[in-house]
Amino acid sequence: MNVRSRRELILQQLEESEEVSVQGLSRLAGVSEMTIRRDLEALEGQGLLKRVHGGAIGIVSRSYEPPFALRAGRAREAKARIGRAAARLLAEGETVILDVGTTTLAVAEALREHGGLTIVTPSLRIATLLSDRPEHRVLMTGGLLRPGELSLVGDLAERSFQDLLFDTFVMGVGGIDPAVGCTEFNLDDARVKRAALANARRCLVVADGSKLGRVAFARVCPLERVDVLVTDTSVSEEAIEAVRSADVEVVLA
């Protein structure tokens, strides 16, 4: 495992448990404890964690959004399964808002094998991916480009939804929690999601298991506004039941 992969692994473990041990990371990465200590020192220097005796604790704020490339490499197989499961829930002829994010990109990939949808998206990545599929009608919102994310935000993006009515909003989230609801890292993204949500009859959230129980910075909507959650089988039965108690259908991929 190279340096970049090890450090991504460390940050991923911190996101899941908020505390990691040198011994555990050494065993997981298959490298010496000295190597792990050097990794922790480097990550602390970047302000991404705080070293403590025997390991490290997370200090990343709820507004910190990991880079797209880093997120895209996580739970890749689970996201592909989620994407295929979500695509099967969209009927030919539907009008669909396809949100930004790595999991919604997996939905777009699966939709390359489906036809007959009208898709509006604030994601340049999704629009490009579907650009050679003439069976879909693809529209883009206006807005200010977020570098790195290649998503469109701001007043123009939000106003793009006002005069249109949609069957389904396929929404990605930074976190989904039974008490707090759906949350996002970035304030501008959260505003665009709320604008999209206001003009869709159905909300279909796609999120891998790591997102359940996580709370990000900006609230998008209460859990009760979600109609369907498509997630993967890594989620505990307890977490699934908590979501279902809000009258949300759960589809496991």
C-alpha positions in Angstrom: 0.0 0.0 0.0 1.5 3.3 -1.1 1.7 6.5 1.0 -1.4 8.1 -0.5 -3.5 4.9 -0.1 -2.4 4.5 3.6 -3.3 8.1 4.4 -6.7 7.8 2.7 -7.2 4.7 4.8 -6.3 6.5 8.0 -8.7 9.3 7.3 -11.5 6.9 6.3 -11.0 5.0 9.6 -11.2 8.3 11.5 -14.4 9.2 9.8 -15.9 5.9 10.9 -14.7 5.7 14.4 -13.2 9.2 15.3 -10.2 7.5 17.0 -7.6 5.1 15.6 -4.6 3.3 17.1 -1.1 2.9 15.6 -1.3 -0.8 16.2 -4.6 -1.3 14.5 -3.6 0.8 11.5 -0.3 -1.0 11.2 -2.2 -4.3 11.1 -4.8 -3.0 8.7 -2.3 -1.4 6.2 0.3 -4.2 6.5 3.2 -1.8 7.4 5.3 -1.1 10.4 4.1 1.0 13.3 6.9 3.5 12.6 5.5 4.0 9.1 2.1 4.7 10.6 3.5 7.2 13.1 5.1 9.1 10.2 1.8 9.1 8.3 0.0 10.4 11.4 2.6 13.1 11.9 2.2 14.2 8.2 -1.6 14.3 8.5 -1.4 16.2 11.7 0.8 18.8 9.9 -2.0 19.2 7.4 -4.5 19.8 10.2 -6.5 16.6 9.5 -6.1 14.9 12.8 -4.5 15.2 16.3 -2.0 12.6 17.5 -2.6 11.2 21.0 -0.8 8.5 22.9 -1.0 5.3 20.9 -2.9 6.7 17.9 -4.9 9.7 16.8 -8.3 11.4 17.0 -10.3 13.2 14.3 -10.5 17.0 14.3 -12.1 17.6 10.9 -15.1 19.9 11.2 -18.5 19.0 9.9 -18.0 21.5 7.1 -15.0 19.7 5.7 -15.8 17.9 2.5 -13.1 15.4 1.3 -11.9 16.0 -2.3 -14.0 14.4 -5.0 -11.2 12.1 -6.1 -10.8 10.8 -2.6 -14.5 10.2 -2.2 -14.8 8.5 -5.6 -12.3 5.9 -4.5 -14.3 4.9 -1.4 -16.9 2.1 -1.4 -16.6 2.0 -5.2 -18.3 -1.4 -5.5 -21.1 -0.5 -3.0 -21.8 2.7 -4.9 -22.0 0.8 -8.2 -24.6 -1.6 -6.7 -26.5 1.4 -5.3 -26.4 3.1 -8.7 -27.9 0.1 -10.4 -30.6 -0.4 -7.8 -31.6 3.3 -7.9 -31.7 3.2 -11.8 -34.2 0.3 -11.6 -36.5 2.6 -9.5 -36.8 5.1 -12.3 -39.5 4.4 -15.0 -39.2 5.3 -18.6 -40.7 8.8 -19.3 -39.9 10.2 -15.8 -38.6 13.6 -15.2 -35.6 13.3 -12.9 -33.2 15.6 -11.0 -29.9 13.9 -10.7 -27.8 15.5 -7.9 -24.1 16.0 -7.7 -21.7 13.6 -6.0 -19.9 10.3 -6.3 -22.9 8.0 -5.6 -25.2 9.9 -8.0 -22.5 9.6 -10.6 -22.8 5.8 -10.1 -26.6 6.2 -10.8 -25.8 8.1 -14.0 -23.4 5.3 -15.0 -26.2 2.8 -14.5 -28.7 5.0 -16.5 -26.5 4.6 -19.6 -28.2 1.3 -20.0 -31.7 2.7 -19.5 -33.6 5.0 -21.8 -36.3 7.6 -22.1 -35.7 9.9 -19.1 -35.6 13.7 -18.9 -32.7 14.5 -16.6 -31.8 17.8 -15.1 -28.5 18.0 -13.3 -26.2 20.6 -11.7 -23.2 18.2 -12.3 -20.9 18.7 -15.3 -19.6 15.2 -14.7 -23.0 13.6 -15.0 -24.0 15.7 -18.0 -20.7 14.7 -19.7 -21.2 11.0 -18.9 -24.7 11.0 -20.4 -23.9 13.3 -23.3 -23.6 10.4 -25.8 -26.9 8.8 -24.8 -29.5 10.4 -27.1 -32.3 8.3 -25.6 -32.1 10.6 -22.6 -32.9 14.3 -22.7 -30.3 16.0 -20.5 -30.6 19.6 -19.3 -28.1 21.5 -17.1 -28.8 24.1 -14.5 -27.1 27.4 -14.6 -24.9 28.6 -11.8 -21.4 29.2 -10.5 -18.9 26.4 -11.1 -17.4 24.8 -8.0 -13.8 23.8 -9.0 -12.9 20.2 -8.1 -16.5 19.2 -7.7 -17.5 20.4 -11.1 -21.0 21.2 -9.8 -23.1 24.4 -10.3 -24.3 26.4 -7.3 -25.8 29.8 -6.5 -28.9 31.7 -7.4 -28.9 30.6 -11.1 -28.7 27.0 -10.1 -31.5 27.3 -7.6 -33.8 29.3 -9.9 -33.3 26.6 -12.6 -35.8 24.4 -10.7 -38.5 27.0 -10.1 -40.5 26.7 -13.3 -40.2 22.9 -13.7 -41.9 20.0 -12.0 -40.2 16.7 -11.5 -41.2 13.1 -10.7 -38.1 12.2 -8.8 -35.1 13.9 -7.2 -32.2 11.5 -6.8 -30.3 13.1 -4.0 -26.8 12.5 -2.6 -26.0 13.5 0.9 -23.0 14.1 3.2 -24.9 12.4 6.1 -28.2 10.9 7.0 -29.3 10.7 10.6 -32.7 9.7 12.0 -32.8 12.6 14.4 -31.2 15.3 12.3 -32.2 14.2 8.8 -30.2 14.7 5.6 -27.2 17.0 5.8 -24.5 18.3 3.4 -21.0 19.6 3.9 -21.3 22.7 1.7 -23.9 25.5 2.3 -24.3 26.3 -1.4 -24.8 22.6 -2.3 -27.4 22.3 0.5 -29.3 25.3 -0.9 -29.4 23.8 -4.4 -30.7 20.5 -3.0 -33.5 22.3 -1.1 -34.5 24.1 -4.3 -34.6 20.8 -6.2 -36.5 19.1 -3.4 -39.2 21.7 -3.4 -40.1 20.8 -7.0 -40.0 17.0 -6.9 -42.9 14.7 -6.0 -40.5 11.9 -4.8 -37.1 12.0 -3.0 -34.8 9.1 -3.6 -31.6 9.3 -1.5 -28.6 7.3 -2.5 -25.9 6.8 0.2 -23.4 4.1 1.1 -23.4 2.7 4.6 -20.8 5.1 5.9 -23.2 8.0 5.5 -25.8 6.6 7.9 -25.5 8.1 11.4 -23.2 10.9 10.1 -24.1 14.5 10.5 -22.6 17.2 8.2 -22.7 20.9 8.5 -25.8 22.1 6.6 -29.2 20.6 7.0 -31.1 19.8 3.8 -34.3 18.2 5.0 -35.9 16.1 7.8 -35.8 12.3 7.2 -39.6 12.3 6.8 -39.2 14.2 3.5 -37.3 11.2 2.0 -39.4 8.5 0.3 -36.7 5.9 -0.5 -33.2 5.3 0.8 -31.0 3.2 -1.4 -27.9 2.0 0.5 -25.7 -1.1 0.8 -25.7 -4.1 3.0 -23.0 -2.8 5.3 -25.6 -0.9 7.2 -26.7 -2.4 10.6 -30.2 -3.7 11.1 -30.6 -1.1 13.9 -29.8 1.8 11.5 -32.2 0.4 8.9 -35.0 0.2 11.4 -34.4 3.7 12.6 -34.8 5.0 9.0 -37.9 2.8 8.4 -39.5 4.2 11.6 -39.6 7.6 9.7 -41.8 5.9 7.0 -38.9 5.7 4.6 -38.6 2.7 2.3 -35.1 1.2 2.4 -33.6 -0.6 -0.6 -30.5 -2.6 0.1 -28.1 -3.1 -2.8 
